[in-house]
């Protein structure tokens, strides 16, 4: 379970590569992002299985939309000076904008400008996926500084019969029971939301692929948020119902501020219990109920879907001021923030791999001393090192799994695994799945 301390920097550099790309729920921005991730994973022999789902495809109650093609977007004044240009920041164009080529007054221009008045220095992230319109985004400060005059609005875009793109990697284990990890690839130039999720997910693919033994099969999914997960579920729900043990949606996992879990609908799944048990050892983390959901945990927990999936973040989406603005830049995330998220999920994987309900093989309290597991001299303080072992034994009655015992005795689940292994090697305990 030892991790490489250089991985944080490696993930940060990968995030920096995909940061400039103009992504949306469809289009070449998604494909370009997946291509960069594919190249990154290729050195480990991992191949992204990329799917293209045609526009117009019915996916549950939704329809895959037309593909957005965006080539250029800017506003210029009469002197041909560009006031804003998506080449400088792709947040300047509203996502899914239809084309426009029109000279207008300042008053009319303002009807198509979006700002964030409570944060006057930032550019907001704005989209209109399911109603055709066009628009631009800029800071409130810039808008208020524009003089009266004529302005040229120009967007070179189109909506075509194309496709929605998603990717998956399935790494087989000894069982067809699965653990799912997923993130999304639809946001333009924002670092925490959402360059951080895909790069941490890519490193987790490498970790799992290099594991010597895998109890579970691992399913990794990269898709556009909401419509992408709905599309993925419409193609895979029957299989997931039969085989999914637990899943995690990774979003906003690059900052240094917090650790967070977004619970499943009733907070009663193995995904809830296991991730909380891992996070408890961080010293501080925030639990958000499903009422505060914000990402694709919504779709995995929807009525009729009801899969054991939770959300995981550093600081949850919508809970930090830079969220969905140009202030969510590469300075907001850090190698240490990405590393912390990665190591948290690595520990979750390690503990899930070793999670069983444990039962003692002898009646009564075992004699640990004759097996070399107990101090041979009894003195005040000599019991501290084995207290976790003794407590684990006390609750190994077949009723509690690794996470239950961790929560009862206050020892991290990943610290209990070596103790379990020592007891198993002495044939004092057995695990029941």
C-alpha positions, 0 to 999 in steps of 0.5 A: 500500500506504499505510495510514491511521493512523486505521484502528486507532482506527476498528477499535477503536470497531467492536470496542467496538460488537460487544463487548457482544453475547451471541453463540454458534454460532447465534442472534440474537447472530450476526445482530446482529453481522453487521448492525453489520458490514453497516452499517459496510461499506455506506458502501463499497458492500460487501454481506455475503451472509448465509446461513441453514443450517437446523438438522438439515442434514448437513454432512460428518460433522456436523449443524447444531445447534438454534438457541440462544435466550437471554433471561435468566439470573441467580442470586439469594438469598432477598432477591432480590439477584442474585448474578450476572446475564448482563445485567452480563456475558454470560459468566455463563451457560454457552453453550447452557444449557437452561432452569432455574427452581429454588431450591437449596442452596449445595451443589447450586448449586455443581454448576452453577457453573464457575470458573477456580481458577488465575485466581481473579478472572476469569469463565471462558468455558464452553460445552456445545454438543452435550450439553444441560445448564445452568450458570453462570460466576463468579469463584472468589473470588465462589464462595468468598464465597457464604454457606450458604443458598438460591439461585434459579437462573434461565435463560430459554432454549430450543433451537429448529429455527432455523438457523446464520448465516454471511456472505461477500463475494466481490470479483472480480479479473482472475482466478478464482484466489482468496485467502481471508480468514476469521474467526469470530463465535461468541464472546460478550464477549471482545475479542481472541477474538473481536471483533478478527478480524471488525473487522480482516476488515471493514477488509481488505474495504474495502482490497481493494474500493478497490484499483485493480486486482486480480489475484486474486478475494478471498473473505471469510468470517465464520462461527461457529468449527468448525461454521460453517467445516465448514458453509461448506466443505461448501457450497464445497469443490469450488470452493475446491479448483479456485480457492484459491491461499492463505488466512488465518484471522484470530483474536486479532489485537488485542493488542500482544504478538506476531505469530504464524503457525499453519502448515498441516499440512505447512507447505509451502503458498504461504500458509505461505511468503508469510506467514512472509516478511512476518512475518520483517520484524517482527523477532520472531514466533512460528511454531506448528506445525499440532500447536498449531492452535486455530482454523478452520485445523483445518477447512481443513487436515483430511484430504480438505479439504487447502486451503492455509490458515494461521492468523494472530494477534497472540498465538495463542489459548490463549497469553495468560492472559486467553484465554477469560475475562472478562479478555479485555476491551476493555483487552486490545486496542488501536488499535495492535494492530489496526492492526499486524494489518491492516497485516501482511495488507495487505502480504501482499495487496500481495505476493501480487498481485505474486508471480511467478517472475522471469526475466532477459530478457538473457544474463549480468549486465545493464548497469544504468548505461546504463539509469540504474539504477547509479551512474556513479561507482564509490566505496566505499559507492556500491553500497549502494542498489542491492545489493538490485537486484543480488541480485534479478537474481542469483536471477531465474532462473525458479526463485524467486518473490518470497518465495523471493528475499526469503528468500534475500537478506534484503530484505522482499518488499514492498521488492522489488516497486518494484525488480521494477517498475523492472526490468520497465519497463526490460524487463530482467525478466519475471514468470512465473505 
